[in-house]
Amino acid sequence: MLQSKLPAINAATRLCAVFGSPIRHSASPAMHNAAFAELGLNWRYLAFEVDPNNLCAAIEGARAMNFAGINLTVPHKLLAVDMMDELDVSAQTWGAVNTIKFVTDYAGKVRAIGFNTDADSLVSSLRADLKLELHGAKVLLLGAGGAGRTAALKLAAENVAELFLVNRTQSKADEIAIEIKKQFPGVRIATTYPTAEVDLVLNATSLGLKAEDVSPLDTQKFSLLQARVAYDMIYRPAETAFLHAAKIASCKIANGIGMLVGQGGKAFEIWTGQTAPLAVMRQAVEETVYGSAKS
């Protein structure tokens, strides 16, 4: 049905894409192509496996081929910051780029403008999918890469009471902690596992994308029995090892589908200037991830 609603590809077709490594799990093409079809736009969205060493060349290739825009996922969000001609206030604020819009300026130069649509979408998903209010909450955040950094800063901006930031490379967690202490002095932050109970454990690592991946949580240092809610930014598989363990521990759980749809909708609006059909986009993602629309 989707294909019948999409206009035929021709020389006027606008292109968007997501770059990542790995990328085969991505539901973004299904989500965005469903949105284009819903609005009758002659646009297409693709997914490309891009090695971090080739990210700059890939962005330049998309610019040269007149792409409308690009999404970036693991591990490109931090790398892309210095590759932009301009950073939107969202990318400046959260220090990572997950959406690029190509714009031709008055001199005919195609400029790459970097945005971040992840931060607001994470908070919206936590509220909608888990009924979790962050003000005053105690949070254990796993990961300090591009997604983790954005999440840490956004959680601090939402006035969580305590933030425990754990990362495989300690120095990365320490850098973010220093930044949060400067920007949000009212937030208590530590780069160790908590000893008491927390309201939320959030996985912002890529551990879980592969079937053989173990949970990113060190259960020798923290038990999920000490958590009320668990959220995994990963949405495919729908239940990672981390979420499975959290469910067994009686945590309320959610995966990253809500965040994906939220950030995708904002990217869609940045590129097209039209209101994103969020219900259609979510249905397309759920059909892709679950095999049929989730009731």
HELIX and SHEET records of a PDB file:
HELIX    1   1 LEU A    2  LYS A    5  1                                   4    
HELIX    2   2 SER A   28  LEU A   39  1                                  12    
HELIX    3   3 PRO A   52  ASN A   54  5                                   3    
HELIX    4   4 LEU A   55  ALA A   64  1                                  10    
HELIX    5   5 LEU A   79  MET A   83  5                                   5    
HELIX    6   6 VAL A   89  TRP A   94  1                                   6    
HELIX    7   7 ASP A  118  LEU A  130  1                                  13    
HELIX    8   8 GLY A  146  ALA A  157  1                                  12    
HELIX    9   9 GLN A  170  GLN A  183  1                                  14    
HELIX   10  10 LEU A  224  GLN A  226  5                                   3    
HELIX   11  11 ALA A  241  ILE A  248  1                                   8    
HELIX   12  12 ILE A  257  THR A  272  1                                  16    
HELIX   13  13 LEU A  278  TYR A  290  1                                  13    
SHEET    1   A 6 TRP A  43  GLU A  49  0                                        
SHEET    2   A 6 ARG A  14  GLY A  20  1                                        
SHEET    3   A 6 GLY A  69  LEU A  72  1                                        
SHEET    4   A 6 THR A  99  THR A 104 -1                                        
SHEET    5   A 6 VAL A 110  PHE A 115 -1                                        
SHEET    6   A 6 GLU A  86  LEU A  87  1                                        
SHEET    1   B 6 ARG A 188  ALA A 190  0                                        
SHEET    2   B 6 GLU A 162  VAL A 166  1                                        
SHEET    3   B 6 LYS A 138  LEU A 142  1                                        
SHEET    4   B 6 VAL A 198  ASN A 203  1                                        
SHEET    5   B 6 ALA A 227  ASP A 232  1                                        
SHEET    6   B 6 LYS A 252  ALA A 254  1                                        
END                                                                             
